[in-house]
């Protein structure tokens, strides 16, 4: 018997797979000094919420990269429904392999996914694939305040021990060969609307699932949402707008 996939059960069909929204995607896009790009790659695109926003805004082809084929299939269905399917080409592959497939990227986009291979490592790995003067817009879970509640500090010591401060992330980007153009933290509502408010009831419903892995994943998700509510704004997703040196 096939075992249930906790990720599919918890996230399948959700409009958003992480914090963010189209307004914030377009806000970041608007802060770039150029508005047209020859080669655009959305890395760790998931089911493509931001991919569709980029396709509508830019009008050109977007290469959407993710390692989970079901997410890419969902993106393709959504692109078809949105009338932008001809603008989006999907690639099922690991994000660390981007430089072996793409060269002279004008704009690399990555919302909420760089952590999979580490923020600093991701920027270093992708740098050779981005042409000099090209851009990278990458969001990262970041400590944004000096004072952090113990509960949040303890949770992320296990959940994401590599999380850094804003200053540390900027230093990592500069060390990897980028110039910081701008950085800002996503607002609280970008976490709640369409994400946590949709994810929480689903996680509660799965908390008593027959499969232990599903139960554990649901419990971890509920813990994460609880920590967010008690975090006093000590962490957030920061969007880093970078230019390749």
Number of C-alpha atoms within 10 A of each C-alpha: 3 4 8 12 12 18 11 13 15 21 19 16 12 15 16 22 21 21 22 26 21 15 12 16 21 14 11 18 18 12 13 18 10 10 10 14 16 11 19 24 25 26 27 24 29 27 29 27 22 23 28 25 17 23 20 14 15 16 13 18 19 26 20 26 26 22 16 16 16 15 22 22 16 17 24 22 14 18 21 14 10 11 12 18 18 13 19 23 15 19 17 16 17 15 22 17 12 20 16 10 9 16 14 17 24 21 25 22 25 24 26 21 22 22 17 13 14 15 22 21 17 20 23 19 17 22 25 19 19 24 17 16 16 21 28 28 22 25 26 23 24 21 22 18 13 9 13 16 14 9 14 19 19 13 15 14 12 9 12 13 11 14 19 19 15 23 12 14 20 19 15 18 24 19 13 20 17 24 19 17 14 14 18 14 18 18 15 15 13 18 20 18 14 18 20 23 12 15 21 19 13 17 24 15 12 20 20 14 14 10 14 12 14 23 19 17 18 26 17 16 20 20 12 18 18 14 18 20 11 13 18 13 16 17 23 23 25 22 24 24 22 26 25 21 15
